[in-house]
Amino acid sequence: MRYFCLPTRIYFIAGLILIAGCQSRKGKQFSNTSTAIHQSFNKLDNRQKLRAWQFIPLGSSYKKVKANVDSLSNIQPEGGISALGDEGLTEAKTKIMFKQYPSEVEFNFKNDSLYSCYFTINELKQKEILDLHREIRSVYDTLFGSAEEEHQRDGIYEAHTFYWHKGTDLNANMTLSATGEKFRLSWGYQLPQR
């Protein structure tokens, strides 16, 4: 068996130490940064989708969101209103599954900086929407504490909105609405209004 000469062994050991150190730092860096770069948004499980800001952080550019969200639409003026686009307010959408329900996800940008992300599930049965509402509320109450509540009623339209605040970095909300027998659930996160 042939042995490495002393200088070769020293360089070999130093190289192993350097590689191990880089891998160790790489692991620490990964734990301190968003996983958006490492995991497709569409492949998140349902619990992760409820904490989407950890994977698609506020402040992300459209290009960064597009790189991590399969089938994301082209960016367009918010609400299709050209005047809003002229003010730098734009949106992009995709469709995903949340549990067994088709859901539309809308990403909103101000001057190419993500300021909100919302999920919407339309036309559910009352029991389905109430079960989803309870589940989402439980997760957000655990993450943020008790929600502030607002109730609106106008003719056959009724909405119940819950607001959670995470310091100055993030607000989350959820709206359960009904128009007659049609139920809708929407939830998401955004930058706090200043």
N, C-alpha and C positions, 0 to 999 in steps of 0.2 A: 504494500500500500504506500502511496506517495503522499507526503505531507507538504502543505504550503510552506514556503519560506516565511520567516518572521514578518517582513514588511507586507507580504501578500495577506497573511492572516490578520494583521492589524487593519489593513484597508477593508478586508472582507467583513470583519467584526464591526468596524466603524460604519460600513454601508448598511449592515443589518440594523444597527442602532438607529441610524438616520431614517431608514424605511419604517421601522417600528414607531419612531417619534412622529413621523408624518402621518402615519395611520392613526395614531393616538390623537393627534391634534385634529385630524380630519373628522373623527368621531365626535369630538367636543364641538367643533364648528357646526356639524350637522345638527346637533341637539340645540344649538342656540339660534338657528336660522329657520326660516320657513321651509316646509317640505314641498312647497309649490314647484320647485325646480326638479324634485325627485319623484313626484307621483302625479299621475293624470287626475284631474278633478273628476272626470266621469267615472273613475274607478274607485272613488272614495266610498266607504260603507255609509249607511244611513246616519250613524252617530257622527261620523266625520263631516258629513254634509251639513249637519246642524252647527258645526264649528268651522264653517268654510273659511273664515277669516284667517285661520291658522295655515291654510293651504294656498289661498289667494288673498294676500294681505292688502289692506287698504293702501293706496298710494302706488299700486302696481300700474304699469303702463298697459295699454291695449295689447301691444305686441307680446308682453310677458303673459297676460291672461290668455291670449290666443294660443300661445305655445303650450299651455297646460289644460286647455278646455277643448275637447274634441267637438267638432261641428259648430264652433262659435261663428255666429253671423259676422258679416262685415260691419264695421262701425258705421253708425248713421246718427243724424240729429235725434236728440232725446224726444220721444213721443212722435217722431216723424215731423217735428216742427222746425223748419229751416232757421227761424230766428234764434231758437235755442242752440242749434248747431253753430251759428255765427258767434254765440257767446261762449263757445267751447264746451257746451253740454251735449254729450253724445252717449249712445248706448249700444250694446251688443247682446244678443240673446242666443240661448241654446235650449235644447230639450233633453231632460234626463229622466230617469226613474227614481222616485223616492218611495221606498217600499214597493208596492205593486202599482203605484199611481204615476201616470205621466205628469211631469212637472216642467214648467217653463222657468228658466233662470235668466234674470236680466242683470247685466253688469252696467253700472252708470259711471261715466267719466266726466271730470271737469278738467279741461286742458290736458287730456291724455293721462290723468291720474285717477285711479279707481276711488270713488267715494262711496259707493254702495253696491250691494249685491242682494237680490231678492228672488225667492222661490215662490211660485204660485201653482196651486192645484185647483182646478176648476171643476164644478159640477159633481161634487161628491154627495153621497147620501148623508143624512143628518148624523147617523150613528158613526159612520166612517170619519167624518170631519171632526166630531167631538172626541173620538179616540185619538186621532192625530194631534188635535189641539192639546189634549191632556199630556200626551207624550212630549211634545215640543216644549210646552210650558214647564214641565217637570225638569227637563234638561236645562233650560235657561234660568229657572229659579235656582237650580243648584249652582250654575256658573256665576250668576250675577246677583242673586238675592231676590227679594220680592219685587214684583212688577208694579208699575203704576198702571192704572186701568182707565180707559175712556170708552163710553158707550154712546153711539149715535143711532138715531132713528129718523127716517124720513119716508113717510108713506109705507110702501112694502119693503123698502131697503132698511136693513139693520146691520150694524157693525159693532164689534167689540174688539178693541185694540189694547194690546199689552206692550209696555215700554220698559226696557231694562237699560241701565247705564253702567258702563265699565270705565269709571274714571273719566278722563278727558280724551281717551283714545278711541272709544267704540261705543256705539249704541246698538241695541238689537230690538226688534219689535216683531209682533205677530198680530195679524188681523184675521178674525173669523167673521165672515160677512154672509148675509143671505138676502136674496131678492126673491120673495115668494118662497118657492120650494127649491130654488137653486142655491147651493152652498159653495163657498169659496174660502180657501185658506191661503194666506200669504205670510211669509216670514223672511227675515233677513237681517243684515247688519249694515251700518253706515257710519261715516264720520259724524261726530256731534256737530250740531249747528252752532256757529259762533256768533 
